[in-house]
């Protein structure tokens, strides 16, 4: 990971920390370029869901971003 990528992850972490719900996190992802694609939602129980995003778009080799939403 380069220093630039690390700074980008810090900014992303801060932006996601301000999201109060999964809906807000999805909106944040849709506003990015390229927009995130929801790849899967893993239901753990009635209250907890893990959401897997393709953070670099939906193409081959896209990096995954997983949010644990309770």
PDB file of N, CA, C and O in Angstrom, chain B, residues numbered from 101:
ATOM      1  N   UNK B 101       0.859  -1.172   0.000  1.00  0.00           N
ATOM      2  CA  UNK B 101       0.000   0.000   0.000  1.00  0.00           C
ATOM      3  C   UNK B 101       0.902   1.232   0.000  1.00  0.00           C
ATOM      4  O   UNK B 101       1.865   1.305   0.764  1.00  0.00           O
ATOM      5  N   UNK B 102       0.593   2.175  -0.841  1.00  0.00           N
ATOM      6  CA  UNK B 102       1.358   3.414  -0.889  1.00  0.00           C
ATOM      7  C   UNK B 102       0.833   4.389   0.155  1.00  0.00           C
ATOM      8  O   UNK B 102      -0.246   4.197   0.716  1.00  0.00           O
ATOM      9  N   UNK B 103       1.611   5.440   0.407  1.00  0.00           N
ATOM     10  CA  UNK B 103       1.169   6.467   1.363  1.00  0.00           C
ATOM     11  C   UNK B 103      -0.131   7.109   0.899  1.00  0.00           C
ATOM     12  O   UNK B 103      -1.002   7.408   1.716  1.00  0.00           O
ATOM     13  N   UNK B 104      -0.268   7.323  -0.408  1.00  0.00           N
ATOM     14  CA  UNK B 104      -1.497   7.913  -0.951  1.00  0.00           C
ATOM     15  C   UNK B 104      -2.705   7.027  -0.724  1.00  0.00           C
ATOM     16  O   UNK B 104      -3.791   7.506  -0.398  1.00  0.00           O
ATOM     17  N   UNK B 105      -2.502   5.708  -0.904  1.00  0.00           N
ATOM     18  CA  UNK B 105      -3.606   4.777  -0.657  1.00  0.00           C
ATOM     19  C   UNK B 105      -3.983   4.762   0.819  1.00  0.00           C
ATOM     20  O   UNK B 105      -5.161   4.679   1.164  1.00  0.00           O
ATOM     21  N   UNK B 106      -2.977   4.843   1.688  1.00  0.00           N
ATOM     22  CA  UNK B 106      -3.242   4.878   3.127  1.00  0.00           C
ATOM     23  C   UNK B 106      -4.043   6.104   3.518  1.00  0.00           C
ATOM     24  O   UNK B 106      -4.965   6.018   4.329  1.00  0.00           O
ATOM     25  N   UNK B 107      -3.688   7.259   2.937  1.00  0.00           N
ATOM     26  CA  UNK B 107      -4.432   8.493   3.220  1.00  0.00           C
ATOM     27  C   UNK B 107      -5.857   8.381   2.699  1.00  0.00           C
ATOM     28  O   UNK B 107      -6.798   8.858   3.335  1.00  0.00           O
ATOM     29  N   UNK B 108      -6.013   7.745   1.533  1.00  0.00           N
ATOM     30  CA  UNK B 108      -7.349   7.549   0.976  1.00  0.00           C
ATOM     31  C   UNK B 108      -8.200   6.656   1.861  1.00  0.00           C
ATOM     32  O   UNK B 108      -9.396   6.894   2.029  1.00  0.00           O
ATOM     33  N   UNK B 109      -7.580   5.621   2.431  1.00  0.00           N
ATOM     34  CA  UNK B 109      -8.312   4.735   3.338  1.00  0.00           C
ATOM     35  C   UNK B 109      -8.703   5.458   4.616  1.00  0.00           C
ATOM     36  O   UNK B 109      -9.788   5.234   5.152  1.00  0.00           O
ATOM     37  N   UNK B 110      -7.823   6.327   5.108  1.00  0.00           N
ATOM     38  CA  UNK B 110      -8.158   7.106   6.308  1.00  0.00           C
ATOM     39  C   UNK B 110      -9.357   8.011   6.047  1.00  0.00           C
ATOM     40  O   UNK B 110     -10.245   8.130   6.892  1.00  0.00           O
ATOM     41  N   UNK B 111      -9.384   8.651   4.876  1.00  0.00           N
ATOM     42  CA  UNK B 111     -10.508   9.527   4.523  1.00  0.00           C
ATOM     43  C   UNK B 111     -11.791   8.716   4.373  1.00  0.00           C
ATOM     44  O   UNK B 111     -12.860   9.146   4.804  1.00  0.00           O
ATOM     45  N   UNK B 112     -11.675   7.535   3.757  1.00  0.00           N
ATOM     46  CA  UNK B 112     -12.840   6.667   3.589  1.00  0.00           C
ATOM     47  C   UNK B 112     -13.352   6.195   4.948  1.00  0.00           C
ATOM     48  O   UNK B 112     -14.560   6.177   5.188  1.00  0.00           O
ATOM     49  N   UNK B 113     -12.442   5.818   5.829  1.00  0.00           N
ATOM     50  CA  UNK B 113     -12.825   5.379   7.174  1.00  0.00           C
ATOM     51  C   UNK B 113     -13.572   6.495   7.904  1.00  0.00           C
ATOM     52  O   UNK B 113     -14.578   6.245   8.567  1.00  0.00           O
ATOM     53  N   UNK B 114     -13.079   7.719   7.778  1.00  0.00           N
ATOM     54  CA  UNK B 114     -13.727   8.863   8.438  1.00  0.00           C
ATOM     55  C   UNK B 114     -15.117   9.110   7.854  1.00  0.00           C
ATOM     56  O   UNK B 114     -16.061   9.388   8.593  1.00  0.00           O
ATOM     57  N   UNK B 115     -15.245   9.008   6.523  1.00  0.00           N
ATOM     58  CA  UNK B 115     -16.545   9.224   5.879  1.00  0.00           C
ATOM     59  C   UNK B 115     -17.541   8.151   6.310  1.00  0.00           C
ATOM     60  O   UNK B 115     -18.702   8.454   6.584  1.00  0.00           O
ATOM     61  N   UNK B 116     -17.090   6.899   6.369  1.00  0.00           N
ATOM     62  CA  UNK B 116     -17.983   5.817   6.783  1.00  0.00           C
ATOM     63  C   UNK B 116     -18.362   5.930   8.254  1.00  0.00           C
ATOM     64  O   UNK B 116     -19.469   5.550   8.638  1.00  0.00           O
ATOM     65  N   UNK B 117     -17.465   6.444   9.074  1.00  0.00           N
ATOM     66  CA  UNK B 117     -17.763   6.608  10.503  1.00  0.00           C
ATOM     67  C   UNK B 117     -18.898   7.596  10.727  1.00  0.00           C
ATOM     68  O   UNK B 117     -19.591   7.524  11.742  1.00  0.00           O
ATOM     69  N   UNK B 118     -19.095   8.515   9.793  1.00  0.00           N
ATOM     70  CA  UNK B 118     -20.185   9.492   9.917  1.00  0.00           C
ATOM     71  C   UNK B 118     -21.528   8.918   9.466  1.00  0.00           C
ATOM     72  O   UNK B 118     -22.568   9.536   9.695  1.00  0.00           O
ATOM     73  N   UNK B 119     -21.521   7.761   8.838  1.00  0.00           N
ATOM     74  CA  UNK B 119     -22.765   7.139   8.377  1.00  0.00           C
ATOM     75  C   UNK B 119     -23.485   6.525   9.574  1.00  0.00           C
ATOM     76  O   UNK B 119     -22.900   5.753  10.334  1.00  0.00           O
ATOM     77  N   UNK B 120     -24.740   6.872   9.729  1.00  0.00           N
ATOM     78  CA  UNK B 120     -25.522   6.356  10.840  1.00  0.00           C
ATOM     79  C   UNK B 120     -26.332   5.124  10.497  1.00  0.00           C
ATOM     80  O   UNK B 120     -26.996   4.548  11.359  1.00  0.00           O
ATOM     81  N   UNK B 121     -26.277   4.717   9.227  1.00  0.00           N
ATOM     82  CA  UNK B 121     -27.064   3.561   8.813  1.00  0.00           C
ATOM     83  C   UNK B 121     -26.445   2.948   7.563  1.00  0.00           C
ATOM     84  O   UNK B 121     -25.597   3.551   6.906  1.00  0.00           O
ATOM     85  N   UNK B 122     -26.887   1.746   7.257  1.00  0.00           N
ATOM     86  CA  UNK B 122     -26.446   1.089   6.035  1.00  0.00           C
ATOM     87  C   UNK B 122     -26.878   1.896   4.816  1.00  0.00           C
ATOM     88  O   UNK B 122     -26.128   2.001   3.845  1.00  0.00           O
ATOM     89  N   UNK B 123     -28.073   2.464   4.857  1.00  0.00           N
ATOM     90  CA  UNK B 123     -28.569   3.269   3.733  1.00  0.00           C
ATOM     91  C   UNK B 123     -27.629   4.441   3.448  1.00  0.00           C
ATOM     92  O   UNK B 123     -27.372   4.760   2.288  1.00  0.00           O
ATOM     93  N   UNK B 124     -27.119   5.080   4.496  1.00  0.00           N
ATOM     94  CA  UNK B 124     -26.192   6.198   4.306  1.00  0.00           C
ATOM     95  C   UNK B 124     -24.870   5.715   3.711  1.00  0.00           C
ATOM     96  O   UNK B 124     -24.279   6.405   2.879  1.00  0.00           O
ATOM     97  N   UNK B 125     -24.401   4.539   4.129  1.00  0.00           N
ATOM     98  CA  UNK B 125     -23.162   3.989   3.584  1.00  0.00           C
ATOM     99  C   UNK B 125     -23.328   3.659   2.102  1.00  0.00           C
ATOM    100  O   UNK B 125     -22.418   3.896   1.308  1.00  0.00           O
ATOM    101  N   UNK B 126     -24.484   3.116   1.727  1.00  0.00           N
ATOM    102  CA  UNK B 126     -24.738   2.810   0.318  1.00  0.00           C
ATOM    103  C   UNK B 126     -24.782   4.093  -0.498  1.00  0.00           C
ATOM    104  O   UNK B 126     -24.224   4.145  -1.594  1.00  0.00           O
ATOM    105  N   UNK B 127     -25.439   5.131   0.020  1.00  0.00           N
ATOM    106  CA  UNK B 127     -25.473   6.419  -0.683  1.00  0.00           C
ATOM    107  C   UNK B 127     -24.067   6.962  -0.881  1.00  0.00           C
ATOM    108  O   UNK B 127     -23.737   7.466  -1.955  1.00  0.00           O
ATOM    109  N   UNK B 128     -23.234   6.862   0.156  1.00  0.00           N
ATOM    110  CA  UNK B 128     -21.849   7.310   0.051  1.00  0.00           C
ATOM    111  C   UNK B 128     -21.131   6.563  -1.073  1.00  0.00           C
ATOM    112  O   UNK B 128     -20.423   7.169  -1.877  1.00  0.00           O
ATOM    113  N   UNK B 129     -21.317   5.261  -1.123  1.00  0.00           N
ATOM    114  CA  UNK B 129     -20.675   4.456  -2.159  1.00  0.00           C
ATOM    115  C   UNK B 129     -21.144   4.789  -3.557  1.00  0.00           C
ATOM    116  O   UNK B 129     -20.352   4.776  -4.499  1.00  0.00           O
ATOM    117  N   UNK B 130     -22.425   5.089  -3.702  1.00  0.00           N
ATOM    118  CA  UNK B 130     -22.964   5.417  -5.024  1.00  0.00           C
ATOM    119  C   UNK B 130     -22.464   6.764  -5.532  1.00  0.00           C
ATOM    120  O   UNK B 130     -22.448   7.005  -6.739  1.00  0.00           O
ATOM    121  N   UNK B 131     -22.056   7.643  -4.620  1.00  0.00           N
ATOM    122  CA  UNK B 131     -21.559   8.961  -5.013  1.00  0.00           C
ATOM    123  C   UNK B 131     -20.080   8.945  -5.383  1.00  0.00           C
ATOM    124  O   UNK B 131     -19.565   9.933  -5.907  1.00  0.00           O
ATOM    125  N   UNK B 132     -19.393   7.838  -5.117  1.00  0.00           N
ATOM    126  CA  UNK B 132     -17.967   7.756  -5.435  1.00  0.00           C
ATOM    127  C   UNK B 132     -17.768   7.450  -6.913  1.00  0.00           C
ATOM    128  O   UNK B 132     -18.688   6.983  -7.584  1.00  0.00           O
ATOM    129  N   UNK B 133     -16.570   7.712  -7.416  1.00  0.00           N
ATOM    130  CA  UNK B 133     -16.254   7.414  -8.814  1.00  0.00           C
ATOM    131  C   UNK B 133     -15.032   6.496  -8.846  1.00  0.00           C
ATOM    132  O   UNK B 133     -13.955   6.918  -8.424  1.00  0.00           O
ATOM    133  N   UNK B 134     -15.154   5.268  -9.327  1.00  0.00           N
ATOM    134  CA  UNK B 134     -16.399   4.649  -9.777  1.00  0.00           C
ATOM    135  C   UNK B 134     -17.302   4.306  -8.585  1.00  0.00           C
ATOM    136  O   UNK B 134     -16.838   4.098  -7.465  1.00  0.00           O
ATOM    137  N   UNK B 135     -18.580   4.256  -8.865  1.00  0.00           N
ATOM    138  CA  UNK B 135     -19.557   3.941  -7.813  1.00  0.00           C
ATOM    139  C   UNK B 135     -19.336   2.515  -7.320  1.00  0.00           C
ATOM    140  O   UNK B 135     -18.992   1.622  -8.094  1.00  0.00           O
ATOM    141  N   UNK B 136     -19.541   2.316  -6.016  1.00  0.00           N
ATOM    142  CA  UNK B 136     -19.447   0.979  -5.459  1.00  0.00           C
ATOM    143  C   UNK B 136     -20.625   0.144  -5.943  1.00  0.00           C
ATOM    144  O   UNK B 136     -21.705   0.669  -6.215  1.00  0.00           O
ATOM    145  N   UNK B 137     -20.405  -1.142  -6.045  1.00  0.00           N
ATOM    146  CA  UNK B 137     -21.454  -2.083  -6.392  1.00  0.00           C
ATOM    147  C   UNK B 137     -21.674  -3.008  -5.199  1.00  0.00           C
ATOM    148  O   UNK B 137     -20.713  -3.570  -4.672  1.00  0.00           O
ATOM    149  N   UNK B 138     -22.907  -3.175  -4.769  1.00  0.00           N
ATOM    150  CA  UNK B 138     -23.200  -4.137  -3.703  1.00  0.00           C
ATOM    151  C   UNK B 138     -23.111  -5.525  -4.324  1.00  0.00           C
ATOM    152  O   UNK B 138     -23.876  -5.862  -5.227  1.00  0.00           O
ATOM    153  N   UNK B 139     -22.170  -6.326  -3.832  1.00  0.00           N
ATOM    154  CA  UNK B 139     -21.934  -7.658  -4.375  1.00  0.00           C
ATOM    155  C   UNK B 139     -22.752  -8.705  -3.634  1.00  0.00           C
ATOM    156  O   UNK B 139     -23.283  -9.634  -4.243  1.00  0.00           O
ATOM    157  N   UNK B 140     -22.850  -8.549  -2.307  1.00  0.00           N
ATOM    158  CA  UNK B 140     -23.554  -9.548  -1.509  1.00  0.00           C
ATOM    159  C   UNK B 140     -23.949  -8.943  -0.165  1.00  0.00           C
ATOM    160  O   UNK B 140     -23.306  -8.016   0.327  1.00  0.00           O
ATOM    161  N   UNK B 141     -25.000  -9.474   0.409  1.00  0.00           N
ATOM    162  CA  UNK B 141     -25.403  -9.150   1.775  1.00  0.00           C
ATOM    163  C   UNK B 141     -25.518 -10.479   2.512  1.00  0.00           C
ATOM    164  O   UNK B 141     -26.317 -11.339   2.140  1.00  0.00           O
ATOM    165  N   UNK B 142     -24.717 -10.636   3.555  1.00  0.00           N
ATOM    166  CA  UNK B 142     -24.720 -11.863   4.340  1.00  0.00           C
ATOM    167  C   UNK B 142     -25.479 -11.575   5.631  1.00  0.00           C
ATOM    168  O   UNK B 142     -25.044 -10.772   6.457  1.00  0.00           O
ATOM    169  N   UNK B 143     -26.614 -12.240   5.790  1.00  0.00           N
ATOM    170  CA  UNK B 143     -27.447 -12.035   6.976  1.00  0.00           C
ATOM    171  C   UNK B 143     -26.929 -12.946   8.084  1.00  0.00           C
ATOM    172  O   UNK B 143     -26.967 -14.171   7.967  1.00  0.00           O
ATOM    173  N   UNK B 144     -26.444 -12.328   9.162  1.00  0.00           N
ATOM    174  CA  UNK B 144     -25.938 -13.093  10.303  1.00  0.00           C
ATOM    175  C   UNK B 144     -27.093 -13.482  11.231  1.00  0.00           C
ATOM    176  O   UNK B 144     -27.184 -14.623  11.685  1.00  0.00           O
ATOM    177  N   UNK B 145     -27.957 -12.527  11.498  1.00  0.00           N
ATOM    178  CA  UNK B 145     -29.166 -12.755  12.287  1.00  0.00           C
ATOM    179  C   UNK B 145     -30.116 -11.610  11.961  1.00  0.00           C
ATOM    180  O   UNK B 145     -29.869 -10.849  11.025  1.00  0.00           O
ATOM    181  N   UNK B 146     -31.194 -11.480  12.719  1.00  0.00           N
ATOM    182  CA  UNK B 146     -32.180 -10.455  12.375  1.00  0.00           C
ATOM    183  C   UNK B 146     -31.659  -9.038  12.540  1.00  0.00           C
ATOM    184  O   UNK B 146     -32.259  -8.105  12.006  1.00  0.00           O
ATOM    185  N   UNK B 147     -30.566  -8.847  13.260  1.00  0.00           N
ATOM    186  CA  UNK B 147     -30.047  -7.505  13.517  1.00  0.00           C
ATOM    187  C   UNK B 147     -28.729  -7.200  12.812  1.00  0.00           C
ATOM    188  O   UNK B 147     -28.398  -6.031  12.615  1.00  0.00           O
ATOM    189  N   UNK B 148     -27.981  -8.212  12.434  1.00  0.00           N
ATOM    190  CA  UNK B 148     -26.630  -8.016  11.908  1.00  0.00           C
ATOM    191  C   UNK B 148     -26.534  -8.493  10.466  1.00  0.00           C
ATOM    192  O   UNK B 148     -26.926  -9.614  10.141  1.00  0.00           O
ATOM    193  N   UNK B 149     -26.010  -7.630   9.613  1.00  0.00           N
ATOM    194  CA  UNK B 149     -25.798  -7.947   8.205  1.00  0.00           C
ATOM    195  C   UNK B 149     -24.383  -7.522   7.823  1.00  0.00           C
ATOM    196  O   UNK B 149     -23.936  -6.444   8.216  1.00  0.00           O
ATOM    197  N   UNK B 150     -23.681  -8.348   7.067  1.00  0.00           N
ATOM    198  CA  UNK B 150     -22.398  -7.979   6.487  1.00  0.00           C
ATOM    199  C   UNK B 150     -22.666  -7.626   5.035  1.00  0.00           C
ATOM    200  O   UNK B 150     -23.275  -8.407   4.304  1.00  0.00           O
ATOM    201  N   UNK B 151     -22.215  -6.459   4.618  1.00  0.00           N
ATOM    202  CA  UNK B 151     -22.448  -6.003   3.254  1.00  0.00           C
ATOM    203  C   UNK B 151     -21.113  -5.961   2.531  1.00  0.00           C
ATOM    204  O   UNK B 151     -20.164  -5.334   3.000  1.00  0.00           O
ATOM    205  N   UNK B 152     -21.043  -6.631   1.385  1.00  0.00           N
ATOM    206  CA  UNK B 152     -19.820  -6.685   0.592  1.00  0.00           C
ATOM    207  C   UNK B 152     -19.995  -5.778  -0.615  1.00  0.00           C
ATOM    208  O   UNK B 152     -20.911  -5.956  -1.418  1.00  0.00           O
ATOM    209  N   UNK B 153     -19.095  -4.797  -0.731  1.00  0.00           N
ATOM    210  CA  UNK B 153     -19.090  -3.881  -1.866  1.00  0.00           C
ATOM    211  C   UNK B 153     -17.887  -4.177  -2.747  1.00  0.00           C
ATOM    212  O   UNK B 153     -16.828  -4.550  -2.241  1.00  0.00           O
ATOM    213  N   UNK B 154     -18.033  -4.018  -4.055  1.00  0.00           N
ATOM    214  CA  UNK B 154     -16.884  -3.939  -4.959  1.00  0.00           C
ATOM    215  C   UNK B 154     -16.511  -2.467  -4.956  1.00  0.00           C
ATOM    216  O   UNK B 154     -17.178  -1.650  -5.590  1.00  0.00           O
ATOM    217  N   UNK B 155     -15.447  -2.130  -4.243  1.00  0.00           N
ATOM    218  CA  UNK B 155     -15.115  -0.727  -3.985  1.00  0.00           C
ATOM    219  C   UNK B 155     -14.545  -0.002  -5.196  1.00  0.00           C
ATOM    220  O   UNK B 155     -14.546   1.228  -5.231  1.00  0.00           O
ATOM    221  N   UNK B 156     -14.060  -0.737  -6.186  1.00  0.00           N
ATOM    222  CA  UNK B 156     -13.495  -0.112  -7.385  1.00  0.00           C
ATOM    223  C   UNK B 156     -14.388  -0.321  -8.596  1.00  0.00           C
ATOM    224  O   UNK B 156     -13.897  -0.343  -9.725  1.00  0.00           O
ATOM    225  N   UNK B 157     -15.672  -0.474  -8.388  1.00  0.00           N
ATOM    226  CA  UNK B 157     -16.563  -0.816  -9.485  1.00  0.00           C
ATOM    227  C   UNK B 157     -16.738  -2.323  -9.526  1.00  0.00           C
ATOM    228  O   UNK B 157     -16.206  -3.036  -8.675  1.00  0.00           O
ATOM    229  N   UNK B 158     -17.467  -2.805 -10.491  1.00  0.00           N
ATOM    230  CA  UNK B 158     -17.818  -4.224 -10.518  1.00  0.00           C
ATOM    231  C   UNK B 158     -16.907  -5.066 -11.396  1.00  0.00           C
ATOM    232  O   UNK B 158     -17.164  -6.257 -11.573  1.00  0.00           O
ATOM    233  N   UNK B 159     -15.851  -4.482 -11.950  1.00  0.00           N
ATOM    234  CA  UNK B 159     -14.999  -5.210 -12.881  1.00  0.00           C
ATOM    235  C   UNK B 159     -14.143  -6.275 -12.216  1.00  0.00           C
ATOM    236  O   UNK B 159     -14.040  -6.334 -10.991  1.00  0.00           O
ATOM    237  N   UNK B 160     -13.526  -7.124 -13.051  1.00  0.00           N
ATOM    238  CA  UNK B 160     -12.625  -8.147 -12.520  1.00  0.00           C
ATOM    239  C   UNK B 160     -11.485  -7.486 -11.746  1.00  0.00           C
ATOM    240  O   UNK B 160     -10.964  -6.451 -12.161  1.00  0.00           O
ATOM    241  N   UNK B 161     -11.114  -8.071 -10.653  1.00  0.00           N
ATOM    242  CA  UNK B 161     -10.020  -7.534  -9.858  1.00  0.00           C
ATOM    243  C   UNK B 161     -10.414  -6.393  -8.943  1.00  0.00           C
ATOM    244  O   UNK B 161      -9.548  -5.771  -8.329  1.00  0.00           O
ATOM    245  N   UNK B 162     -11.699  -6.107  -8.839  1.00  0.00           N
ATOM    246  CA  UNK B 162     -12.155  -5.022  -7.960  1.00  0.00           C
ATOM    247  C   UNK B 162     -11.823  -5.367  -6.516  1.00  0.00           C
ATOM    248  O   UNK B 162     -11.935  -6.520  -6.099  1.00  0.00           O
ATOM    249  N   UNK B 163     -11.418  -4.367  -5.767  1.00  0.00           N
ATOM    250  CA  UNK B 163     -11.144  -4.584  -4.348  1.00  0.00           C
ATOM    251  C   UNK B 163     -12.467  -4.665  -3.593  1.00  0.00           C
ATOM    252  O   UNK B 163     -13.434  -3.985  -3.933  1.00  0.00           O
ATOM    253  N   UNK B 164     -12.492  -5.509  -2.561  1.00  0.00           N
ATOM    254  CA  UNK B 164     -13.709  -5.682  -1.766  1.00  0.00           C
ATOM    255  C   UNK B 164     -13.662  -4.798  -0.535  1.00  0.00           C
ATOM    256  O   UNK B 164     -12.607  -4.593   0.065  1.00  0.00           O
ATOM    257  N   UNK B 165     -14.815  -4.282  -0.173  1.00  0.00           N
ATOM    258  CA  UNK B 165     -14.995  -3.514   1.051  1.00  0.00           C
ATOM    259  C   UNK B 165     -16.159  -4.166   1.782  1.00  0.00           C
ATOM    260  O   UNK B 165     -17.254  -4.274   1.230  1.00  0.00           O
ATOM    261  N   UNK B 166     -15.933  -4.603   3.020  1.00  0.00           N
ATOM    262  CA  UNK B 166     -16.963  -5.301   3.782  1.00  0.00           C
ATOM    263  C   UNK B 166     -17.340  -4.463   4.988  1.00  0.00           C
ATOM    264  O   UNK B 166     -16.482  -4.082   5.785  1.00  0.00           O
ATOM    265  N   UNK B 167     -18.632  -4.177   5.121  1.00  0.00           N
ATOM    266  CA  UNK B 167     -19.138  -3.425   6.262  1.00  0.00           C
ATOM    267  C   UNK B 167     -19.977  -4.347   7.126  1.00  0.00           C
ATOM    268  O   UNK B 167     -20.851  -5.055   6.626  1.00  0.00           O
ATOM    269  N   UNK B 168     -19.712  -4.339   8.416  1.00  0.00           N
ATOM    270  CA  UNK B 168     -20.494  -5.096   9.389  1.00  0.00           C
ATOM    271  C   UNK B 168     -21.527  -4.137   9.952  1.00  0.00           C
ATOM    272  O   UNK B 168     -21.177  -3.199  10.668  1.00  0.00           O
ATOM    273  N   UNK B 169     -22.782  -4.359   9.641  1.00  0.00           N
ATOM    274  CA  UNK B 169     -23.847  -3.430  10.038  1.00  0.00           C
ATOM    275  C   UNK B 169     -24.731  -4.089  11.080  1.00  0.00           C
ATOM    276  O   UNK B 169     -25.359  -5.116  10.821  1.00  0.00           O
ATOM    277  N   UNK B 170     -24.774  -3.493  12.254  1.00  0.00           N
ATOM    278  CA  UNK B 170     -25.597  -4.027  13.336  1.00  0.00           C
ATOM    279  C   UNK B 170     -26.676  -3.021  13.671  1.00  0.00           C
ATOM    280  O   UNK B 170     -27.491  -3.263  14.562  1.00  0.00           O
TER     281      UNK B 170
END
